[in-house]
Amino acid sequence: MNATQVPFIGTPLPGPKAQAMLDREKFWVSQNYVKDYPLVVDKAEGMVLTDMDGNRFLDFAAGIAVCATGHCHPRVVAAIQKQAERLIHLCAIDFSYPQVVELAERLAALAPGDSKKRAYFANSGAEAVETALKLARLRTGRQKIVAFFGAFHGRTMGALSLTASKATQRKGYAPFLPEVHHTHYAVCYRCPVSRDPQTCNVECLDLLEKTLFKTVAPPEEIAAIVVEPVQGEGGYFVPKPEFLDRIARLAKEHGILVIADEVQSGFGRTGKMFASEHFGLEPDILVLAKGIASGMPISAVVASDELMQWRSGGHGSTFGGNPVSCEAAMATIDLLEEGLMDNAAKMGDYLKGRLRALMEKHACIGEVRGLGLMLAVDLVKNRESREPDAELLEKVLHAAFEKGVAFLGCGESSVRIAPPLVVSEKESDVAVDILDQVFAEL
Ligand SMILES: Cc1ncc(COP(=O)(O)O)c(C=O)c1O
């Protein structure tokens, strides 16, 4: 066996050690999620996941778009180790330490827009979304919130009230937060309003402006419009710039805040630090998590000085702004600025080109879309009807796993291409060739 060969599959999958662990997992761990395939990871480095039986996989999922710098990047590990020896926890609500201040300074400088910003820290994407909602209500004195069909903002009750990606995520949990109104996102390929992405003129927002505003959600009662600049779990849909322009214009006109949820699209994944920058969007509130610390749990909300005003004690979190996570985040930002963000842009273009070329060979691919390393290969039953083929997606994810590449799905039937931002041309070629083989065999 070649110790550096990746992928390398040396046992039936799952192997015996993985199977034993899966059996224990099934017995002891809450079974709230059906996994796409049985991968039990022992260790990971860069782009490579090694399972408990020594099989090696190329990781094209990055822990759901989290491990930006690749798994266990030595500089991130060193930052974590160094900080873990000095101070692991203190609680930023009651005490001060430099890491929170330094990370806030860096995020404030990076956030789009000229106004002076400040940052609030939490632990997860959902918790940061909750923070943004509370801040928007508090500062506007308004209650209504607008979100989008297809959106994913998390699973806590406030965030879940905005999430409208899959019915299973909401089923059984009602009632949700009142006064949340959903409208259409620019999912041009599956547009329910206009069938032609070429002529589509973001009519999807007509529902908001011409119907919701005039019937159930008068704009002067809306606190915020919460939008993913690139829709993530919903299927990696990239809107036309006019879509976000129109949201920004409507918001400004009516004193509504724009909350950009960049939990998935942020931190270099799209080839810029934040996806908002591709569209010239300057959100009032920026929500960050996932890739921020390359795998350590931390999230952040960034807003202008003027907006980020709370009553003392009006919001907080025990673990938010953990010093070890803050150090991991600063090491991540350094690495992004030193070249990983550029690599994401370059490899995103390369992968998109190679994946689009597969469309010539495989009629099951309806569309390849995305920005940077946030790409989706949309699988359809028929190109004309664009009917999603969720069953095929399941088979593709499983077959790719058996050949040694870990992908996840997104949307109704898309293969999600979201590797760590360190991915190389060679690794991209291996993954695309395996997808090619899988499509041919299925
Ligand atoms: C855009 C977006 N917002 C919020 C969340 C929720 O983040 P978390 O799972 O950390 O709560 C996610 C997670 O996928 C996301 O993609």
The ligand as an SDF file (V2000), in Angstrom:
LIG
                    3D

 16 16  0  0  0  0  0  0  0  0999 V2000
  -26.2660   30.3700    5.6260 C   0  0  0  0  0  0  0  0  0  0  0  0
  -26.3260   29.6330    6.9420 C   0  0  0  0  0  0  0  0  0  0  0  0
  -26.7680   30.2740    8.0140 N   0  0  0  0  0  0  0  0  0  0  0  0
  -26.8260   29.6620    9.2220 C   0  0  0  0  0  0  0  0  0  0  0  0
  -26.4480   28.3410    9.3670 C   0  0  0  0  0  0  0  0  0  0  0  0
  -26.5260   27.6810   10.6990 C   0  0  0  0  0  0  0  0  0  0  0  0
  -25.2620   27.4790   11.2260 O   0  0  0  0  0  0  0  0  0  0  0  0
  -25.0420   26.4690   12.4450 P   0  0  0  0  0  0  0  0  0  0  0  0
  -25.2870   25.0940   11.9290 O   0  0  0  0  0  0  0  0  0  0  0  0
  -23.6170   26.7150   12.8530 O   0  0  0  0  0  0  0  0  0  0  0  0
  -26.0050   26.8530   13.5000 O   0  0  0  0  0  0  0  0  0  0  0  0
  -25.9800   27.6360    8.2550 C   0  0  0  0  0  0  0  0  0  0  0  0
  -25.5750   26.2370    8.3590 C   0  0  0  0  0  0  0  0  0  0  0  0
  -25.4840   25.5020    7.3950 O   0  0  0  0  0  0  0  0  0  0  0  0
  -25.9100   28.2990    7.0040 C   0  0  0  0  0  0  0  0  0  0  0  0
  -25.4810   27.6780    5.9010 O   0  0  0  0  0  0  0  0  0  0  0  0
  1  2  1  0
  2  3  1  0
  2 15  2  0
  3  4  2  0
  4  5  1  0
  5  6  1  0
  5 12  2  0
  6  7  1  0
  7  8  1  0
  8  9  2  0
  8 10  1  0
  8 11  1  0
 12 13  1  0
 12 15  1  0
 13 14  2  0
 15 16  1  0
M  END
$$$$
